[in-house]
Amino acid sequence: MKGAMGHRLSKIVTRTGDAGTTGLGDGSRVAKDGGRIHAIGTVDELNSTLGVLLAEPLPDSIVSCLTDIQHDLFDLGGELSIPGHVAVADDHVARLEDAVERYNADLGPLKEFVLPGGSRAAALAHVARTVCRRAERTVIALAQTEEVAMPARKYLNRLSDLLFVLARALNRAAGRPDVLWRKDRAKRPAPSGDQRS
């Protein structure tokens, strides 16, 4: 199996998808614009977004946490690529919930909504959070017509919560305050002249 995998991965151009279909892990072929492929692709996009975040200088504990999550997301992609297969379990969800509690314990209470921003790393965590929400929506949409295990749905929901908390934790580590939404901010006058380019 190991040798077969290495051989398969060494052949990058296969031309098998030129007609608009792609192969699933069980050998079946489906349309590239189908719901299952959309879900797999968005989970992959989320994983890649976390890779960008991990390219930033981060606290070691957060690097370890996010690296574990990248492996989980790769497993989730595998689960989605084989209908009926389950790779993400309740203990994966529990691990995320524990991380949310652990990182949130050191943060001050929020009285206002938080805008994405602060440090670059925190802003990237917010980008990852929004991609995670989209991945969750694609998986939920897939579950309307095909079987998707509940832990997979829960995992993406809890991960978006964790990424929100990590964004705040990264701002704290960088000595930056959260960027708070100001409900009662004064209305600014419209600029004079045409600002369009």
MIMI-329591 format. One record per atom (N, C-alpha, C): residue number from 1; x, y, z; atom name; residue in one letter. Coordinates in pm, whole numbers. Layout:
BEGIN
  pos       x       y       z  site  code
  NUM       X       Y       Z    CA     A
...
//
This chain:
BEGIN
  pos       x       y       z  site  code
    1      83    -120       0     N     M
    1       0       0       0    CA     M
    1      87     125       0     C     M
    2     193     123      83     N     K
    2     281     239      91    CA     K
    2     347     267     -43     C     K
    3     395     162    -110     N     G
    3     458     180    -240    CA     G
    3     359     230    -343     C     G
    4     237     179    -339     N     A
    4     134     223    -434    CA     A
    4     101     370    -414     C     A
    5      93     414    -288     N     M
    5      64     554    -259    CA     M
    5     175     643    -314     C     M
    6     302     603    -291     N     G
    6     413     683    -339    CA     G
    6     412     693    -491     C     G
    7     381     583    -558     N     H
    7     374     585    -703    CA     H
    7     260     675    -751     C     H
    8     147     666    -684     N     R
    8      32     747    -724    CA     R
    8      61     896    -707     C     R
    9     126     931    -596     N     L
    9     153    1072    -570    CA     L
    9     264    1128    -659     C     L
   10     346    1042    -718     N     S
   10     453    1090    -805    CA     S
   10     398    1127    -943     C     S
   11     280    1079    -976     N     K
   11     220    1111   -1107    CA     K
   11     116    1222   -1083     C     K
   12     155    1347   -1112     N     I
   12      72    1462   -1080    CA     I
   12     -32    1487   -1190     C     I
   13      10    1487   -1315     N     V
   13     -81    1511   -1427    CA     V
   13    -141    1377   -1469     C     V
   14    -272    1361   -1448     N     T
   14    -338    1234   -1483    CA     T
   14    -435    1249   -1599     C     T
   15    -484    1371   -1623     N     R
   15    -581    1400   -1729    CA     R
   15    -716    1332   -1709     C     R
   16    -733    1264   -1596     N     T
   16    -859    1192   -1575    CA     T
   16    -975    1285   -1541     C     T
   17    -944    1408   -1503     N     G
   17   -1051    1500   -1467    CA     G
   17   -1086    1600   -1575     C     G
   18   -1032    1582   -1694     N     D
   18   -1054    1680   -1800    CA     D
   18   -1200    1690   -1843     C     D
   19   -1277    1585   -1823     N     A
   19   -1418    1586   -1864    CA     A
   19   -1509    1642   -1755     C     A
   20   -1450    1692   -1644     N     G
   20   -1531    1755   -1541    CA     G
   20   -1570    1665   -1425     C     G
   21   -1507    1547   -1417     N     T
   21   -1533    1459   -1303    CA     T
   21   -1403    1436   -1227     C     T
   22   -1416    1389   -1104     N     T
   22   -1299    1356   -1023    CA     T
   22   -1328    1229    -945     C     T
   23   -1223    1161    -904     N     G
   23   -1239    1035    -834    CA     G
   23   -1248    1053    -684     C     G
   24   -1337     979    -621     N     L
   24   -1346     975    -476    CA     L
   24   -1256     863    -424     C     L
   25   -1240     856    -293     N     G
   25   -1154     758    -233    CA     G
   25   -1201     615    -250     C     G
   26   -1330     597    -279     N     D
   26   -1383     462    -300    CA     D
   26   -1377     419    -446     C     D
   27   -1317     503    -530     N     G
   27   -1303     469    -671    CA     G
   27   -1413     521    -761     C     G
   28   -1521     569    -704     N     S
   28   -1630     624    -786    CA     S
   28   -1591     762    -837     C     S
   29   -1659     805    -943     N     R
   29   -1631     937   -1000    CA     R
   29   -1756    1023    -988     C     R
   30   -1732    1149    -956     N     V
   30   -1842    1244    -938    CA     V
   30   -1806    1375   -1007     C     V
   31   -1908    1458   -1029     N     A
   31   -1885    1588   -1092    CA     A
   31   -1801    1677   -1000     C     A
   32   -1710    1751   -1061     N     K
   32   -1622    1838    -983    CA     K
   32   -1697    1951    -914     C     K
   33   -1816    1984    -965     N     D
   33   -1893    2092    -902    CA     D
   33   -2001    2038    -809     C     D
   34   -1993    1910    -773     N     G
   34   -2090    1850    -683    CA     G
   34   -2068    1892    -538     C     G
   35   -2169    1869    -456     N     G
   35   -2165    1911    -317    CA     G
   35   -2053    1846    -237     C     G
   36   -2026    1720    -262     N     R
   36   -1921    1652    -186    CA     R
   36   -1784    1710    -220     C     R
   37   -1759    1738    -347     N     I
   37   -1631    1795    -387    CA     I
   37   -1619    1938    -336     C     I
   38   -1730    2010    -334     N     H
   38   -1729    2146    -280    CA     H
   38   -1690    2143    -132     C     H
   39   -1744    2047     -58     N     A
   39   -1711    2035      84    CA     A
   39   -1564    1997     103     C     A
   40   -1517    1900      26     N     I
   40   -1377    1859      36    CA     I
   40   -1285    1977       4     C     I
   41   -1317    2050    -101     N     G
   41   -1234    2163    -143    CA     G
   41   -1231    2274     -40     C     G
   42   -1343    2299      25     N     T
   42   -1345    2407     124    CA     T
   42   -1271    2366     250     C     T
   43   -1278    2240     288     N     V
   43   -1198    2191     402    CA     V
   43   -1049    2202     367     C     V
   44   -1012    2172     243     N     D
   44    -874    2185     199    CA     D
   44    -831    2332     203     C     D
   45    -920    2421     160     N     E
   45    -891    2565     165    CA     E
   45    -868    2610     309     C     E
   46    -950    2560     400     N     L
   46    -933    2591     541    CA     L
   46    -797    2545     591     C     L
   47    -759    2423     554     N     N
   47    -630    2370     596    CA     N
   47    -516    2456     543     C     N
   48    -529    2500     418     N     S
   48    -426    2585     358    CA     S
   48    -421    2721     427     C     S
   49    -537    2772     466     N     T
   49    -541    2900     537    CA     T
   49    -470    2888     672     C     T
   50    -488    2775     739     N     L
   50    -416    2752     864    CA     L
   50    -265    2743     838     C     L
   51    -227    2691     723     N     G
   51     -85    2686     687    CA     G
   51     -26    2825     675     C     G
   52    -103    2920     621     N     V
   52     -57    3059     614    CA     V
   52     -42    3116     754     C     V
   53    -139    3090     840     N     L
   53    -130    3137     979    CA     L
   53      -7    3077    1048     C     L
   54      20    2950    1024     N     L
   54     134    2884    1087    CA     L
   54     269    2936    1035     C     L
   55     269    3008     924     N     A
   55     391    3068     873    CA     A
   55     430    3193     953     C     A
   56     339    3241    1037     N     E
   56     366    3355    1123    CA     E
   56     439    3310    1250     C     E
   57     513    3401    1315     N     P
   57     569    3367    1448    CA     P
   57     454    3352    1548     C     P
   58     439    3233    1605     N     L
   58     329    3205    1696    CA     L
   58     383    3141    1824     C     L
   59     310    3154    1935     N     P
   59     349    3080    2056    CA     P
   59     351    2930    2027     C     P
   60     445    2859    2091     N     D
   60     463    2716    2065    CA     D
   60     335    2636    2088     C     D
   61     259    2671    2192     N     S
   61     138    2594    2222    CA     S
   61      35    2608    2111     C     S
   62      29    2725    2050     N     I
   62     -67    2747    1941    CA     I
   62     -20    2676    1815     C     I
   63     112    2676    1790     N     V
   63     166    2599    1677    CA     V
   63     127    2453    1690     C     V
   64     145    2396    1809     N     S
   64     112    2256    1831    CA     S
   64     -37    2231    1811     C     S
   65    -119    2319    1864     N     C
   65    -265    2307    1852    CA     C
   65    -307    2310    1706     C     C
   66    -258    2408    1630     N     L
   66    -298    2423    1491    CA     L
   66    -244    2310    1403     C     L
   67    -125    2261    1436     N     T
   67     -70    2149    1359    CA     T
   67    -155    2024    1376     C     T
   68    -199    1998    1500     N     D
   68    -290    1886    1522    CA     D
   68    -419    1905    1443     C     D
   69    -469    2028    1438     N     I
   69    -592    2056    1365    CA     I
   69    -572    2033    1215     C     I
   70    -456    2070    1162     N     Q
   70    -430    2044    1021    CA     Q
   70    -439    1895     990     C     Q
   71    -385    1812    1078     N     H
   71    -395    1668    1058    CA     H
   71    -540    1622    1065     C     H
   72    -615    1678    1160     N     D
   72    -758    1644    1170    CA     D
   72    -832    1681    1043     C     D
   73    -802    1798     989     N     L
   73    -871    1843     868    CA     L
   73    -835    1756     748     C     L
   74    -712    1710     743     N     F
   74    -674    1616     636    CA     F
   74    -755    1487     650     C     F
   75    -769    1440     775     N     D
   75    -852    1322     800    CA     D
   75    -997    1347     761     C     D
   76   -1046    1467     791     N     L
   76   -1184    1502     755    CA     L
   76   -1202    1501     604     C     L
   77   -1104    1553     531     N     G
   77   -1110    1547     386    CA     G
   77   -1117    1403     337     C     G
   78   -1040    1315     403     N     G
   78   -1046    1173     367    CA     G
   78   -1182    1114     397     C     G
   79   -1240    1153     510     N     E
   79   -1375    1104     543    CA     E
   79   -1475    1146     438     C     E
   80   -1467    1271     396     N     L
   80   -1561    1322     296    CA     L
   80   -1540    1257     159     C     L
   81   -1417    1209     135     N     S
   81   -1389    1152       3    CA     S
   81   -1431    1005      -8     C     S
   82   -1472     945     104     N     I
   82   -1518     806     101    CA     I
   82   -1655     801     168     C     I
   83   -1762     808      92     N     P
   83   -1896     807     152    CA     P
   83   -1913     691     249     C     P
   84   -1960     722     370     N     G
   84   -1981     621     472    CA     G
   84   -1863     602     565     C     G
   85   -1746     652     528     N     H
   85   -1626     640     612    CA     H
   85   -1630     745     722     C     H
   86   -1582     710     842     N     V
   86   -1577     805     954    CA     V
   86   -1433     812    1004     C     V
   87   -1376     932    1006     N     A
   87   -1239     951    1055    CA     A
   87   -1234    1048    1172     C     A
   88   -1330    1138    1180     N     V
   88   -1336    1236    1288    CA     V
   88   -1439    1189    1389     C     V
   89   -1398    1178    1514     N     A
   89   -1484    1122    1618    CA     A
   89   -1513    1226    1727     C     A
   90   -1594    1185    1822     N     D
   90   -1633    1276    1930    CA     D
   90   -1513    1323    2012     C     D
   91   -1408    1240    2023     N     D
   91   -1293    1284    2101    CA     D
   91   -1216    1397    2032     C     D
   92   -1224    1404    1899     N     H
   92   -1166    1518    1827    CA     H
   92   -1241    1646    1864     C     H
   93   -1372    1636    1870     N     V
   93   -1455    1752    1908    CA     V
   93   -1424    1794    2051     C     V
   94   -1413    1696    2140     N     A
   94   -1385    1725    2281    CA     A
   94   -1250    1795    2297     C     A
   95   -1153    1755    2214     N     R
   95   -1021    1821    2221    CA     R
   95   -1031    1968    2185     C     R
   96   -1113    2000    2085     N     L
   96   -1133    2141    2048    CA     L
   96   -1203    2217    2161     C     L
   97   -1302    2155    2221     N     E
   97   -1374    2221    2329    CA     E
   97   -1281    2249    2447     C     E
   98   -1193    2155    2477     N     D
   98   -1094    2176    2584    CA     D
   98   -1001    2292    2550     C     D
   99    -961    2300    2424     N     A
   99    -871    2409    2383    CA     A
   99    -941    2544    2393     C     A
  100   -1068    2548    2355     N     V
  100   -1144    2673    2367    CA     V
  100   -1144    2720    2513     C     V
  101   -1175    2629    2604     N     E
  101   -1179    2663    2746    CA     E
  101   -1041    2706    2796     C     E
  102    -938    2637    2754     N     R
  102    -803    2665    2802    CA     R
  102    -755    2803    2757     C     R
  103    -771    2835    2630     N     Y
  103    -724    2964    2580    CA     Y
  103    -815    3079    2623     C     Y
  104    -943    3051    2635     N     N
  104   -1036    3158    2672    CA     N
  104   -1022    3196    2819     C     N
  105    -971    3105    2901     N     A
  105    -959    3131    3045    CA     A
  105    -869    3251    3075     C     A
  106    -773    3277    2988     N     D
  106    -678    3387    3012    CA     D
  106    -722    3519    2948     C     D
  107    -837    3519    2883     N     L
  107    -884    3639    2813    CA     L
  107    -990    3711    2895     C     L
  108    -990    3842    2883     N     G
  108   -1091    3921    2954    CA     G
  108   -1228    3901    2892     C     G
  109   -1334    3928    2969     N     P
  109   -1470    3915    2915    CA     P
  109   -1495    4018    2806     C     P
  110   -1577    3980    2710     N     L
  110   -1612    4071    2600    CA     L
  110   -1746    4138    2629     C     L
  111   -1750    4270    2608     N     K
  111   -1875    4344    2621    CA     K
  111   -1923    4397    2487     C     K
  112   -1838    4388    2387     N     E
  112   -1873    4431    2252    CA     E
  112   -1827    4326    2152     C     E
  113   -1880    4334    2030     N     F
  113   -1834    4246    1924    CA     F
  113   -1691    4282    1886     C     F
  114   -1619    4184    1835     N     V
  114   -1479    4203    1795    CA     V
  114   -1472    4213    1643     C     V
  115   -1400    4311    1594     N     L
  115   -1373    4321    1451    CA     L
  115   -1246    4243    1419     C     L
  116   -1239    4182    1301     N     P
  116   -1116    4113    1263    CA     P
  116   -1000    4212    1255     C     P
  117    -890    4181    1322     N     G
  117    -776    4272    1316    CA     G
  117    -690    4262    1439     C     G
  118    -607    4366    1457     N     G
  118    -508    4367    1563    CA     G
  118    -374    4330    1504     C     G
  119    -314    4224    1553     N     S
  119    -188    4176    1495    CA     S
  119    -217    4101    1364     C     S
  120    -113    4086    1282     N     R
  120    -130    4012    1156    CA     R
  120    -175    3868    1183     C     R
  121    -114    3804    1284     N     A
  121    -150    3666    1314    CA     A
  121    -296    3656    1356     C     A
  122    -343    3750    1437     N     A
  122    -483    3749    1480    CA     A
  122    -576    3770    1361     C     A
  123    -539    3861    1272     N     A
  123    -621    3885    1154    CA     A
  123    -630    3760    1068     C     A
  124    -519    3687    1054     N     L
  124    -520    3562     977    CA     L
  124    -604    3455    1045     C     L
  125    -603    3455    1178     N     A
  125    -690    3360    1250    CA     A
  125    -837    3392    1222     C     A
  126    -870    3520    1210     N     H
  126   -1008    3557    1176    CA     H
  126   -1042    3514    1033     C     H
  127    -946    3529     941     N     V
  127    -970    3481     804    CA     V
  127    -997    3330     806     C     V
  128    -915    3257     882     N     A
  128    -935    3113     893    CA     A
  128   -1072    3082     954     C     A
  129   -1114    3162    1051     N     R
  129   -1245    3142    1113    CA     R
  129   -1357    3155    1010     C     R
  130   -1348    3254     923     N     T
  130   -1454    3272     824    CA     T
  130   -1454    3161     720     C     T
  131   -1334    3113     682     N     V
  131   -1327    3000     590    CA     V
  131   -1384    2875     658     C     V
  132   -1358    2861     787     N     C
  132   -1412    2748     863    CA     C
  132   -1564    2751     864     C     C
  133   -1622    2868     883     N     R
  133   -1768    2881     880    CA     R
  133   -1823    2839     744     C     R
  134   -1751    2876     638     N     R
  134   -1796    2837     504    CA     R
  134   -1784    2687     485     C     R
  135   -1674    2630     535     N     A
  135   -1658    2484     527    CA     A
  135   -1772    2414     601     C     A
  136   -1807    2468     717     N     E
  136   -1920    2410     792    CA     E
  136   -2049    2416     710     C     E
  137   -2072    2529     643     N     R
  137   -2194    2541     563    CA     R
  137   -2196    2441     448     C     R
  138   -2079    2419     385     N     T
  138   -2077    2322     274    CA     T
  138   -2103    2181     323     C     T
  139   -2051    2147     441     N     V
  139   -2073    2014     497    CA     V
  139   -2219    1997     538     C     V
  140   -2278    2100     596     N     I
  140   -2420    2095     633    CA     I
  140   -2506    2081     508     C     I
  141   -2471    2154     403     N     A
  141   -2546    2143     278    CA     A
  141   -2535    2001     221     C     A
  142   -2416    1942     227     N     L
  142   -2398    1805     179    CA     L
  142   -2483    1708     260     C     L
  143   -2493    1734     389     N     A
  143   -2569    1645     478    CA     A
  143   -2719    1648     450     C     A
  144   -2765    1747     375     N     Q
  144   -2907    1751     338    CA     Q
  144   -2943    1642     238     C     Q
  145   -2843    1596     162     N     T
  145   -2871    1497      58    CA     T
  145   -2792    1367      73     C     T
  146   -2682    1371     151     N     E
  146   -2598    1253     169    CA     E
  146   -2564    1238     316     C     E
  147   -2523    1119     353     N     E
  147   -2489    1092     493    CA     E
  147   -2354    1155     529     C     E
  148   -2357    1237     634     N     V
  148   -2235    1295     690    CA     V
  148   -2241    1273     840     C     V
  149   -2138    1214     897     N     A
  149   -2138    1182    1040    CA     A
  149   -2145    1310    1123     C     A
  150   -2216    1304    1234     N     M
  150   -2234    1420    1319    CA     M
  150   -2103    1477    1374     C     M
  151   -2004    1396    1415     N     P
  151   -1880    1456    1465    CA     P
  151   -1812    1548    1364     C     P
  152   -1821    1517    1236     N     A
  152   -1761    1604    1134    CA     A
  152   -1827    1741    1135     C     A
  153   -1957    1745    1148     N     R
  153   -2029    1872    1153    CA     R
  153   -1992    1949    1278     C     R
  154   -1990    1879    1392     N     K
  154   -1957    1943    1519    CA     K
  154   -1814    1997    1517     C     K
  155   -1724    1922    1456     N     Y
  155   -1583    1960    1457    CA     Y
  155   -1564    2098    1396     C     Y
  156   -1624    2121    1280     N     L
  156   -1607    2250    1214    CA     L
  156   -1672    2362    1293     C     L
  157   -1783    2333    1358     N     N
  157   -1847    2434    1441    CA     N
  157   -1759    2474    1558     C     N
  158   -1702    2375    1627     N     R
  158   -1616    2404    1741    CA     R
  158   -1485    2469    1696     C     R
  159   -1436    2430    1578     N     L
  159   -1311    2489    1529    CA     L
  159   -1328    2638    1503     C     L
  160   -1442    2679    1450     N     S
  160   -1462    2823    1428    CA     S
  160   -1463    2897    1561     C     S
  161   -1520    2836    1665     N     D
  161   -1516    2897    1799    CA     D
  161   -1371    2910    1846     C     D
  162   -1293    2803    1829     N     L
  162   -1155    2805    1873    CA     L
  162   -1074    2911    1798     C     L
  163   -1095    2924    1668     N     L
  163   -1020    3023    1590    CA     L
  163   -1053    3165    1635     C     L
  164   -1176    3189    1676     N     F
  164   -1211    3320    1732    CA     F
  164   -1132    3345    1860     C     F
  165   -1130    3246    1948     N     V
  165   -1057    3259    2074    CA     V
  165    -907    3273    2048     C     V
  166    -854    3196    1954     N     L
  166    -712    3205    1923    CA     L
  166    -675    3342    1866     C     L
  167    -763    3402    1789     N     A
  167    -737    3537    1738    CA     A
  167    -718    3633    1854     C     A
  168    -804    3623    1954     N     R
  168    -791    3708    2073    CA     R
  168    -663    3674    2150     C     R
  169    -632    3547    2162     N     A
  169    -512    3505    2234    CA     A
  169    -386    3554    2162     C     A
  170    -388    3553    2030     N     L
  170    -273    3601    1953    CA     L
  170    -256    3751    1968     C     L
  171    -364    3826    1973     N     N
  171    -352    3970    2000    CA     N
  171    -294    3993    2139     C     N
  172    -340    3916    2234     N     R
  172    -288    3929    2371    CA     R
  172    -139    3897    2376     C     R
  173     -97    3792    2307     N     A
  173      44    3754    2304    CA     A
  173     130    3862    2238     C     A
  174      71    3934    2143     N     A
  174     144    4040    2072    CA     A
  174     134    4174    2144     C     A
  175      62    4178    2256     N     G
  175      44    4304    2328    CA     G
  175     -49    4400    2258     C     G
  176    -140    4345    2177     N     R
  176    -235    4428    2102    CA     R
  176    -375    4408    2158     C     R
  177    -453    4516    2168     N     P
  177    -590    4499    2216    CA     P
  177    -679    4444    2105     C     P
  178    -790    4384    2145     N     D
  178    -890    4346    2047    CA     D
  178    -944    4471    1979     C     D
  179    -981    4458    1853     N     V
  179   -1044    4569    1781    CA     V
  179   -1194    4555    1802     C     V
  180   -1251    4645    1880     N     L
  180   -1391    4633    1919    CA     L
  180   -1481    4713    1827     C     L
  181   -1596    4656    1797     N     W
  181   -1699    4726    1722    CA     W
  181   -1758    4835    1811     C     W
  182   -1765    4956    1755     N     R
  182   -1819    5069    1831    CA     R
  182   -1959    5100    1780     C     R
  183   -2056    5062    1857     N     K
  183   -2196    5076    1817    CA     K
  183   -2235    5222    1800     C     K
  184   -2191    5307    1891     N     D
  184   -2236    5446    1892    CA     D
  184   -2132    5543    1837     C     D
  185   -2047    5496    1747     N     R
  185   -1944    5585    1691    CA     R
  185   -2011    5695    1611     C     R
  186   -1948    5811    1611     N     A
  186   -2004    5927    1539    CA     A
  186   -2000    5901    1389     C     A
  187   -2104    5945    1322     N     K
  187   -2107    5932    1177    CA     K
  187   -2008    6029    1115     C     K
  188   -1924    5979    1027     N     R
  188   -1826    6065     962    CA     R
  188   -1888    6128     839     C     R
  189   -1854    6254     811     N     P
  189   -1907    6317     690    CA     P
  189   -1852    6251     564     C     P
  190   -1931    6249     461     N     A
  190   -1887    6190     335    CA     A
  190   -1773    6273     278     C     A
  191   -1671    6212     220     N     P
  191   -1561    6288     163    CA     P
  191   -1607    6369      43     C     P
  192   -1545    6486      26     N     S
  192   -1580    6569     -90    CA     S
  192   -1503    6521    -211     C     S
  193   -1561    6536    -328     N     G
  193   -1495    6495    -451    CA     G
  193   -1514    6346    -478     C     G
  194   -1478    6306    -596     N     D
  194   -1492    6168    -638    CA     D
  194   -1367    6092    -598     C     D
  195   -1381    5992    -507     N     Q
  195   -1267    5915    -458    CA     Q
  195   -1242    5790    -539     C     Q
  196   -1322    5768    -643     N     R
  196   -1305    5647    -721    CA     R
  196   -1184    5661    -812     C     R
  197   -1117    5548    -834     N     S
  197   -1001    5550    -926    CA     S
  197   -1041    5483   -1057     C     S
//
